[in-house]
Amino acid sequence: MSLPTTIDTPGRRPERSGRAGRLLKELWFQVVVGAVLGVAVGLLAPGVGLELGPLSDWFISLVKMIVVPVVFCVVTTGIASMDNVRRAGRIGVKALAYFVVLSLLSMLIGLVAADIFRPGSGLHVDVSTLDASSVPGVQGARHNGFTDFVSSLIPDTLFSVFFTDNILAALFVSLLMGFALNVAGERAAPLTRGISALSDVVFRIVSWVMRLAPFGTFGALAVVVSTYGATSLRQLGFLILLFTAVCVLYIVIVLGGVMAACRLSLLGLVRYLKEELLIALSTCSSEAVLPQLVRKLEVLGAGRSIVGITIPAGFSFNLDGSAIYLTMSSMFLAQAVGIDLSWPQQLAMVGVMMLTSKGTAGVTGGAFIVLASSLSAIGHIPIAALALIVGVDRILNEGRVFINVLGNAVATVVIGKWENDFDSERAVNILSNKSIKPNEPNKSSELNTPDEADTTVNT
C-alpha cells in the first residue's frame, strides 16, 4: 500500500478564506467594488445608471447632516480643554499662513503650466456662438467682497448654525463657544463634559454613515459614466491630460516635499487615507469625508485642537486642487477665445481668485461656481466661455478634490509638528503599516479620541 505523495496542510484553506473575508469587510475594498460596479452599469446599461443618482445624493446628504455637529464638538472641546487660550489663536494664525502660501503656490503652478503648454490655443472660438444661459454658476455670478464674506460668517442666532451647511459659520460659533467654556473654567465643566459625550455619539453616527459609502460611490459613478460615456475622455483631452499631469506633479513634488520635511511618508499617508480619498474621488466632494478625516488624523497622532481648527478651516481656505483648476481653466478659456492676457493681468487675476476661492467649503462643483464669480469680477474673459468646459468639469473635479483632501491632511501634520502637538512616533508606526493597539495612548497632549475601541489601525 503506497502512501500519498502530497500532504494536505491543515489550516491553509481556512487561512485564505479568512483573509478574503477580512478584505471584504474593509471599507476601502467595498468602495472599490462599488466604483467598478458603477462604471460597469454606466457602460452596459446607461438608462439604469441615470436612475441611480439618488444613491449618491442621499449619501452626501447624510454626510452633510453630520458635518456641522462634528466641527462643533471637535473644535469646542479642543479649545475648552486648552491650558492656554492664546494657543488656539496661534494655531489659527499658523494654519492661515500655511494656507495662503500653498494656495498662492498652487495658483502660480496652474498659471505657469497653462502659459507654457497653452491648452486652449488654436481653438479660435467665437464667443457669440456660445450659450451661457444654461451654464451653472453664470446666473447671478458676481464677486463676493469682504463685506459679503464676513456676513456669511455670522449666523442669524447662536444655534441656527446647526440647521445650515455653512462650515465657516459653524467654525465661528464653535470657536466662540470653546473660548467661552475655557474662560468660564470649573463652572462650565459639566457643559464641557456634556459636549465631549455628544462627540462620542456623533462619531458613532459617522461610523454608521461611512458604511454606506460603497452605495454612494456606486450611484455617483453610474450616473457619470451614463451621462458622458467614453466621449467624455476625448472631449478637451489636452486640458484634462495637462491638468492631471500637473496634479500628479503637485502631489509628488510639493506635498511629497512637505511630508519629507516632516520626516513622514506621503505614500504611507495616501495608503492610510485610501478609503477617504476613494470616497472623495467618487462623490467629487471633499466635504463627504470631513468627519472621518477628522477622526483618522486624531488617531494618526495630531492633537484634537490642531485637527479641530486646521481641517474645518482648510476645507474653506486650503483648496489647492481648486486653486490649480481656477488659474489653468481661466487661461484655457482666454486662449480658446483668442484673448492674450499680459503678466500684470494674470497676476491681478491670481489676486482676485485668492479672495473668491475662499469659503467654498468642499461643496461638489463649488470650484466651478467660484470660476464663474471670478471671471465676472475680473472682466477680461467673457463669462459665456464657461460653456466650453462645463461638459468636462466633472472630470477635472476628480483631480482637484483628491488634492484638496490630501493637502489638508498634510497641512494638519505640518501645523501639528509646528505646534509640537503631533505624535511622530505613532504616525511613523501607522504609516509604515504597523498595527496600533486600540488602548495604546496617543502621546499628543491634546488628543482625546472618542470611542477608542473603534480606532485600531490596520493599514
Backbone torsions as a table, in degrees:
resi	resn	phi	psi	omega
1	MET	NA	120.6	-176.7
2	SER	-87.4	146.7	178.3
3	LEU	-83.2	151.4	178.5
4	PRO	-65.7	141.8	-176.5
5	THR	-85.6	-11.7	178.4
6	THR	-115.5	145.6	-179.8
7	ILE	-111.2	123.7	179.5
8	ASP	-86.2	104.0	-177.3
9	THR	-71.5	119.8	-178.5
10	PRO	-69.4	142.5	174.9
11	GLY	91.0	-12.1	-176.5
12	ARG	-68.8	-47.1	-178.4
13	ARG	-65.9	-44.0	176.0
14	PRO	-61.2	-33.2	179.2
15	GLU	-64.4	-42.3	178.6
16	ARG	-64.4	-44.1	-179.7
17	SER	-65.7	-34.3	177.5
18	GLY	-66.6	-38.3	178.2
19	ARG	-65.2	-42.0	178.6
20	ALA	-65.0	-37.6	178.5
21	GLY	-64.6	-40.0	177.9
22	ARG	-65.4	-37.8	179.2
23	LEU	-64.0	-40.9	179.8
24	LEU	-65.2	-25.1	179.6
25	LYS	-83.6	-12.6	-179.6
26	GLU	-73.0	131.0	-177.2
27	LEU	-63.6	-40.2	-178.4
28	TRP	-61.9	-36.4	179.5
29	PHE	-70.0	-38.7	177.5
30	GLN	-63.3	-37.5	177.5
31	VAL	-65.0	-42.4	178.1
32	VAL	-61.1	-44.6	178.7
33	VAL	-61.0	-43.6	177.6
34	GLY	-60.9	-39.1	179.5
35	ALA	-65.6	-45.3	180.0
36	VAL	-62.0	-45.4	179.6
37	LEU	-64.8	-37.2	178.3
38	GLY	-63.5	-44.0	177.5
39	VAL	-63.0	-41.6	-179.1
40	ALA	-62.9	-45.1	179.3
41	VAL	-64.1	-41.0	179.9
42	GLY	-62.3	-36.8	-179.6
43	LEU	-79.7	-41.3	-173.2
44	LEU	-87.6	-30.6	-178.5
45	ALA	-140.2	73.3	-176.5
46	PRO	-56.1	-37.1	179.9
47	GLY	-61.5	-41.6	178.1
48	VAL	-68.7	-40.0	-179.0
49	GLY	-59.8	-38.1	-179.7
50	LEU	-65.4	-26.5	-179.2
51	GLU	-81.9	-6.2	-176.2
52	LEU	-93.0	2.4	-179.6
53	GLY	-53.7	-39.2	-179.7
54	PRO	-57.8	-27.2	178.7
55	LEU	-59.7	-45.3	178.2
56	SER	-68.9	-42.2	-179.6
57	ASP	-62.1	-41.1	-179.5
58	TRP	-66.2	-41.9	-179.6
59	PHE	-63.1	-47.1	-179.8
60	ILE	-63.4	-37.6	177.9
61	SER	-63.7	-40.0	177.6
62	LEU	-62.7	-40.9	179.5
63	VAL	-66.5	-45.6	179.3
64	LYS	-60.5	-31.9	179.0
65	MET	-59.5	-32.8	-173.1
66	ILE	-103.3	-7.3	-175.2
67	VAL	-63.4	-50.9	-177.0
68	VAL	-61.8	-45.4	175.0
69	PRO	-58.8	-36.4	178.0
70	VAL	-63.4	-48.8	179.5
71	VAL	-59.2	-45.8	-178.0
72	PHE	-61.6	-48.6	-176.7
73	CYS	-65.1	-46.4	-176.1
74	VAL	-67.2	-48.2	-177.4
75	VAL	-68.0	-45.5	-176.8
76	THR	-62.9	-50.3	-179.0
77	THR	-67.5	-34.2	179.0
78	GLY	-62.8	-44.7	-178.8
79	ILE	-76.8	-38.6	-179.4
80	ALA	-61.3	-29.8	-177.5
81	SER	-89.4	-2.3	-179.2
82	MET	-71.0	139.9	174.1
83	ASP	-75.6	-29.5	-177.3
84	ASN	-124.2	110.8	-178.0
85	VAL	-63.6	-31.7	-179.0
86	ARG	-61.4	-22.4	-178.4
87	ARG	-63.5	-36.1	178.5
88	ALA	-62.0	-43.3	176.7
89	GLY	-63.4	-38.7	179.1
90	ARG	-65.2	-40.7	177.5
91	ILE	-62.1	-44.8	-179.8
92	GLY	-61.8	-42.3	179.7
93	VAL	-64.9	-43.8	179.4
94	LYS	-63.9	-41.4	179.5
95	ALA	-63.3	-45.8	-179.4
96	LEU	-63.9	-38.8	177.8
97	ALA	-61.9	-44.2	177.6
98	TYR	-63.2	-43.2	-179.5
99	PHE	-61.0	-44.4	-178.0
100	VAL	-63.0	-45.0	-178.9
101	VAL	-62.9	-47.8	-178.0
102	LEU	-68.9	-38.3	178.7
103	SER	-64.7	-43.4	178.6
104	LEU	-63.6	-43.5	178.2
105	LEU	-61.3	-42.0	-179.5
106	SER	-62.6	-44.4	-179.8
107	MET	-64.9	-40.1	179.4
108	LEU	-67.4	-36.2	177.0
109	ILE	-62.9	-46.8	177.6
110	GLY	-62.1	-38.1	179.9
111	LEU	-65.8	-47.7	-178.9
112	VAL	-64.4	-42.2	179.8
113	ALA	-61.3	-42.1	179.1
114	ALA	-68.2	-34.7	178.1
115	ASP	-69.1	-36.8	-177.9
116	ILE	-75.8	-48.9	-172.9
117	PHE	-93.6	-17.9	174.8
118	ARG	45.0	67.1	-176.5
119	PRO	-65.9	-22.4	-177.7
120	GLY	-94.3	-5.6	-177.9
121	SER	-66.8	142.7	176.9
122	GLY	92.5	-8.1	179.8
123	LEU	-76.6	-37.9	177.3
124	HIS	50.9	53.7	-177.6
125	VAL	-79.7	134.8	174.7
126	ASP	-87.8	114.0	-175.1
127	VAL	-59.6	-31.2	-177.5
128	SER	-65.5	-17.1	179.6
129	THR	-88.6	-4.2	-176.6
130	LEU	-95.2	141.6	178.8
131	ASP	-107.8	109.4	-177.5
132	ALA	-93.0	-3.4	-173.1
133	SER	-65.7	-29.1	-177.2
134	SER	-99.3	4.5	-179.0
135	VAL	-79.4	126.4	179.5
136	PRO	-60.4	135.8	176.2
137	GLY	93.3	-14.5	-178.7
138	VAL	-76.4	-43.0	-178.7
139	GLN	-64.9	117.8	178.7
140	GLY	76.3	10.3	179.4
141	ALA	-66.8	128.4	179.6
142	ARG	-154.4	165.0	-179.9
143	HIS	-79.7	122.2	176.7
144	ASN	-85.7	114.0	-177.2
145	GLY	-80.0	-174.9	-177.2
146	PHE	-62.4	-37.8	-179.7
147	THR	-62.7	-43.9	178.7
148	ASP	-64.1	-37.5	-178.9
149	PHE	-64.1	-47.5	179.8
150	VAL	-64.5	-39.9	179.5
151	SER	-60.6	-35.0	-179.7
152	SER	-70.7	-18.5	179.4
153	LEU	-76.8	-25.6	-171.3
154	ILE	-99.7	114.2	179.0
155	PRO	-75.9	165.8	-179.7
156	ASP	-63.6	-41.9	175.8
157	THR	-135.7	170.1	-178.3
158	LEU	-61.7	-32.4	-174.8
159	PHE	-103.4	-7.3	-179.2
160	SER	-67.8	-18.1	179.7
161	VAL	-63.2	-24.3	-179.9
162	PHE	-74.5	-8.5	-178.6
163	PHE	-110.9	16.0	177.2
164	THR	-130.2	175.2	175.5
165	ASP	-113.1	27.0	179.8
166	ASN	-84.1	99.8	-175.1
167	ILE	-67.3	-37.5	-179.6
168	LEU	-63.4	-42.2	177.0
169	ALA	-64.4	-39.6	177.4
170	ALA	-62.9	-40.6	178.4
171	LEU	-64.4	-40.8	179.8
172	PHE	-61.9	-48.5	179.8
173	VAL	-65.2	-38.9	179.9
174	SER	-64.3	-40.5	177.6
175	LEU	-62.9	-46.3	178.3
176	LEU	-59.0	-46.0	-178.4
177	MET	-65.9	-42.3	179.9
178	GLY	-62.1	-45.9	178.5
179	PHE	-63.2	-41.9	-179.4
180	ALA	-63.0	-43.4	178.0
181	LEU	-64.4	-38.3	-179.9
182	ASN	-65.0	-45.0	-179.1
183	VAL	-68.3	-36.9	-178.6
184	ALA	-66.5	-26.3	175.0
185	GLY	68.9	-134.1	-173.5
186	GLU	-63.5	-31.1	-179.0
187	ARG	-62.3	-30.1	-178.8
188	ALA	-98.8	5.4	-177.1
189	ALA	-57.7	-42.1	178.2
190	PRO	-60.2	-38.8	179.1
191	LEU	-68.0	-37.9	177.7
192	THR	-63.3	-42.7	177.9
193	ARG	-65.4	-35.3	178.2
194	GLY	-64.6	-42.3	178.4
195	ILE	-66.7	-36.1	176.9
196	SER	-64.0	-40.1	176.4
197	ALA	-65.8	-39.1	176.3
198	LEU	-61.1	-35.1	178.4
199	SER	-60.4	-40.9	177.2
200	ASP	-59.4	-43.1	-179.2
201	VAL	-66.5	-43.5	-178.8
202	VAL	-61.3	-44.7	-178.7
203	PHE	-70.3	-26.4	172.3
204	ARG	-64.9	-42.8	176.9
205	ILE	-62.9	-40.1	178.1
206	VAL	-57.2	-45.5	-179.3
207	SER	-62.2	-35.2	177.3
208	TRP	-68.6	-44.6	-178.8
209	VAL	-62.1	-41.0	-176.5
210	MET	-66.3	-21.8	176.8
211	ARG	-67.1	-16.7	179.0
212	LEU	-89.6	-0.6	-177.4
213	ALA	-56.4	-40.0	178.8
214	PRO	-58.5	-35.1	179.1
215	PHE	-70.6	-39.7	176.4
216	GLY	-64.0	-40.1	177.1
217	THR	-63.1	-45.0	179.5
218	PHE	-57.3	-48.8	-178.7
219	GLY	-67.0	-40.9	-177.4
220	ALA	-63.2	-48.3	-177.2
221	LEU	-73.1	-30.8	176.6
222	ALA	-61.7	-42.5	179.7
223	VAL	-67.7	-44.4	-178.2
224	VAL	-61.2	-48.7	-178.4
225	VAL	-67.6	-36.7	178.4
226	SER	-66.4	-36.0	-176.9
227	THR	-74.9	-47.9	-172.9
228	TYR	-100.9	-31.9	179.2
229	GLY	62.8	-160.5	-178.0
230	ALA	-69.6	-24.8	-178.2
231	THR	-65.8	-23.3	179.6
232	SER	-64.6	-23.0	179.7
233	LEU	-82.0	-16.5	-180.0
234	ARG	-99.0	-29.3	-177.6
235	GLN	-65.7	125.7	-179.8
236	LEU	51.6	44.8	-174.1
237	GLY	-59.9	-38.6	-177.5
238	PHE	-63.7	-42.0	178.7
239	LEU	-62.9	-42.1	-179.8
240	ILE	-63.6	-46.4	-179.4
241	LEU	-64.0	-42.4	-179.5
242	LEU	-64.8	-45.9	-179.9
243	PHE	-62.4	-42.1	178.9
244	THR	-62.6	-44.0	-180.0
245	ALA	-62.9	-42.1	179.1
246	VAL	-65.0	-39.7	177.9
247	CYS	-61.8	-44.0	179.4
248	VAL	-62.7	-45.7	179.4
249	LEU	-63.7	-38.1	178.9
250	TYR	-62.9	-44.0	-180.0
251	ILE	-63.4	-47.6	-175.0
252	VAL	-70.1	-47.0	-173.4
253	ILE	-84.0	-54.2	-174.5
254	VAL	-75.6	-60.6	-178.6
255	LEU	-66.4	-37.1	176.4
256	GLY	-62.9	-41.0	178.1
257	GLY	-64.7	-40.3	178.9
258	VAL	-63.7	-44.6	179.2
259	MET	-66.5	-35.9	177.2
260	ALA	-64.3	-38.4	177.2
261	ALA	-64.7	-29.4	176.7
262	CYS	-85.2	0.1	179.9
263	ARG	61.0	41.4	176.4
264	LEU	-132.7	162.3	-175.9
265	SER	-93.5	123.0	175.1
266	LEU	-66.5	-40.4	178.7
267	LEU	-61.7	-38.8	177.0
268	GLY	-64.5	-37.7	178.2
269	LEU	-66.8	-41.0	177.5
270	VAL	-62.1	-42.2	179.2
271	ARG	-65.5	-39.9	-179.8
272	TYR	-65.6	-34.6	-178.1
273	LEU	-102.1	21.5	-173.7
274	LYS	-59.1	-37.3	-180.0
275	GLU	-63.8	-47.6	-178.0
276	GLU	-65.4	-40.2	-179.8
277	LEU	-66.9	-39.3	178.3
278	LEU	-65.9	-41.1	178.9
279	ILE	-65.4	-43.2	179.4
280	ALA	-62.7	-40.7	178.8
281	LEU	-62.8	-42.9	-174.9
282	SER	-74.8	-37.1	-178.6
283	THR	-90.7	-13.0	-176.6
284	CYS	56.5	35.6	178.7
285	SER	-140.9	115.8	176.5
286	SER	-69.3	-25.9	178.4
287	GLU	-63.6	-25.6	-177.5
288	ALA	-65.8	-17.7	-177.7
289	VAL	-116.2	4.9	-175.9
290	LEU	-57.4	-48.7	-177.7
291	PRO	-60.7	-46.7	-178.3
292	GLN	-70.2	-32.6	177.9
293	LEU	-63.9	-42.0	176.9
294	VAL	-57.8	-46.7	-177.8
295	ARG	-62.8	-46.9	-174.1
296	LYS	-71.8	-30.1	177.2
297	LEU	-72.5	-31.9	172.4
298	GLU	-64.6	-44.0	178.7
299	VAL	-63.9	-35.2	-179.4
300	LEU	-63.2	-29.9	178.5
301	GLY	137.5	-0.4	179.4
302	ALA	-81.9	141.5	178.3
303	GLY	-65.3	151.7	-176.6
304	ARG	-60.4	-40.5	-179.8
305	SER	-66.4	-34.1	177.7
306	ILE	-64.6	-50.9	-179.5
307	VAL	-64.5	-42.6	-175.1
308	GLY	-64.5	-28.3	178.6
309	ILE	-94.0	-43.1	-172.1
310	THR	-70.5	-46.4	-174.9
311	ILE	-68.2	-53.0	178.8
312	PRO	-59.9	-40.5	178.1
313	ALA	-68.6	-37.8	-179.0
314	GLY	-64.5	-32.6	-179.7
315	PHE	-72.6	-4.8	173.2
316	SER	-115.0	-29.4	-173.4
317	PHE	-114.4	-8.9	-175.0
318	ASN	-128.8	57.9	179.5
319	LEU	-100.9	77.0	-173.0
320	ASP	-66.0	-37.0	177.5
321	GLY	-63.5	-40.8	177.3
322	SER	-66.6	-33.6	179.1
323	ALA	-64.5	-43.1	176.4
324	ILE	-61.6	-44.4	-179.1
325	TYR	-60.1	-43.5	-175.1
326	LEU	-61.6	-50.3	-177.6
327	THR	-71.8	-40.3	-179.2
328	MET	-66.6	-43.0	179.8
329	SER	-66.6	-38.9	179.0
330	SER	-62.9	-43.7	179.0
331	MET	-67.6	-36.9	176.9
332	PHE	-60.7	-45.8	-179.3
333	LEU	-65.6	-40.3	178.5
334	ALA	-63.1	-43.8	179.1
335	GLN	-66.5	-36.6	-177.4
336	ALA	-65.7	-34.9	-178.5
337	VAL	-97.8	8.9	173.8
338	GLY	79.5	26.3	178.3
339	ILE	-100.8	123.0	-179.6
340	ASP	-100.1	104.7	-178.8
341	LEU	-84.4	133.0	176.9
342	SER	-75.2	165.9	179.3
343	TRP	-61.4	-42.5	175.5
344	PRO	-58.5	-39.1	178.1
345	GLN	-67.1	-38.4	178.9
346	GLN	-65.7	-42.5	179.5
347	LEU	-67.7	-35.5	175.6
348	ALA	-64.3	-38.5	177.5
349	MET	-62.1	-42.0	177.5
350	VAL	-60.9	-42.5	178.8
351	GLY	-60.9	-42.9	178.0
352	VAL	-64.1	-43.6	-177.3
353	MET	-70.2	-25.6	174.8
354	MET	-62.2	-27.5	178.7
355	LEU	-90.4	-47.8	-175.0
356	THR	-71.2	-20.5	-177.3
357	SER	-80.2	-8.4	-177.6
358	LYS	-86.1	141.1	173.9
359	GLY	93.8	10.6	177.8
360	THR	-74.3	-20.1	171.2
361	ALA	57.4	32.6	173.0
362	GLY	70.8	16.6	-178.2
363	VAL	-72.7	139.7	179.1
364	THR	-57.2	126.2	179.3
365	GLY	76.8	6.5	-177.6
366	GLY	-62.2	-34.6	-178.7
367	ALA	-64.6	-33.9	178.8
368	PHE	-67.7	-39.1	176.7
369	ILE	-64.5	-41.1	177.7
370	VAL	-63.5	-39.6	178.3
371	LEU	-60.9	-42.8	178.0
372	ALA	-62.8	-43.0	178.8
373	SER	-64.8	-39.6	-178.2
374	SER	-66.9	-43.9	179.2
375	LEU	-62.7	-37.0	178.3
376	SER	-65.7	-37.8	-178.7
377	ALA	-74.1	-38.5	-176.6
378	ILE	-71.5	-48.6	175.5
379	GLY	86.7	-12.0	-178.4
380	HIS	-77.0	-32.1	-175.2
381	ILE	-109.4	126.9	179.6
382	PRO	-62.4	133.3	-176.0
383	ILE	-66.9	-21.8	178.0
384	ALA	-63.5	-21.2	-179.6
385	ALA	-64.6	-16.9	178.0
386	LEU	-58.9	-24.5	179.3
387	ALA	-60.7	-19.9	-178.2
388	LEU	-71.6	-31.1	-173.9
389	ILE	-113.7	-0.9	-177.4
390	VAL	-61.5	-30.0	-178.5
391	GLY	-70.7	-24.9	-177.6
392	VAL	-113.7	6.5	-179.3
393	ASP	-59.7	-35.9	-179.7
394	ARG	-62.4	-35.2	178.8
395	ILE	-72.4	-43.6	178.3
396	LEU	-62.7	-29.1	-179.5
397	ASN	-63.9	-26.4	179.5
398	GLU	-58.6	-47.6	-178.2
399	GLY	-69.0	-42.5	-175.0
400	ARG	-70.9	-35.4	-178.5
401	VAL	-72.3	-32.2	177.7
402	PHE	-62.5	-47.4	179.8
403	ILE	-67.4	-37.4	179.7
404	ASN	-58.3	-46.9	-178.2
405	VAL	-70.1	-50.3	-178.1
406	LEU	-64.4	-39.3	-179.9
407	GLY	-63.2	-36.9	178.9
408	ASN	-74.7	-30.0	173.5
409	ALA	-65.3	-43.6	177.5
410	VAL	-63.4	-40.6	179.1
411	ALA	-60.0	-39.2	179.0
412	THR	-63.6	-40.8	177.0
413	VAL	-61.8	-45.6	-178.2
414	VAL	-61.6	-50.0	-177.9
415	ILE	-65.6	-37.6	178.1
416	GLY	-61.9	-45.0	178.5
417	LYS	-70.1	-34.9	178.1
418	TRP	-62.5	-35.1	-178.4
419	GLU	-94.3	4.5	-176.0
420	ASN	55.4	37.9	179.0
421	ASP	-127.7	50.3	-179.7
422	PHE	-144.9	126.8	-179.4
423	ASP	-83.4	89.6	-174.7
424	SER	-65.1	-37.6	-179.2
425	GLU	-63.2	-43.9	178.1
426	ARG	-63.3	-43.6	-179.0
427	ALA	-62.8	-41.4	178.8
428	VAL	-61.2	-42.8	179.6
429	ASN	-63.0	-43.4	-179.0
430	ILE	-68.0	-46.4	-176.6
431	LEU	-73.1	-17.2	175.4
432	SER	-92.4	13.1	173.0
433	ASN	73.8	30.6	174.5
434	LYS	-99.8	144.7	-178.5
435	SER	-77.2	144.1	174.9
436	ILE	-112.5	128.1	-179.3
437	LYS	-65.2	145.7	-178.1
438	PRO	-57.0	-35.2	-176.8
439	ASN	-95.7	7.6	178.7
440	GLU	-74.5	123.8	-173.8
441	PRO	-72.1	151.3	172.1
442	ASN	-88.3	127.1	-176.0
443	LYS	-74.8	-10.1	177.3
444	SER	-63.0	135.0	-170.6
445	SER	-65.5	-28.8	-171.8
446	GLU	-98.4	-7.9	-171.0
447	LEU	-70.4	132.1	173.5
448	ASN	-144.6	69.8	-171.9
449	THR	-69.5	125.7	178.6
450	PRO	-72.2	151.3	172.0
451	ASP	57.8	57.1	-174.6
452	GLU	-59.5	-23.1	-176.2
453	ALA	-66.3	-17.2	-178.1
454	ASP	-101.2	10.1	-172.2
455	THR	-106.8	20.0	174.2
456	THR	-61.7	133.0	-175.6
457	VAL	-107.5	120.1	172.9
458	ASN	-132.8	88.7	-175.3
459	THR	-84.1	NA	NA
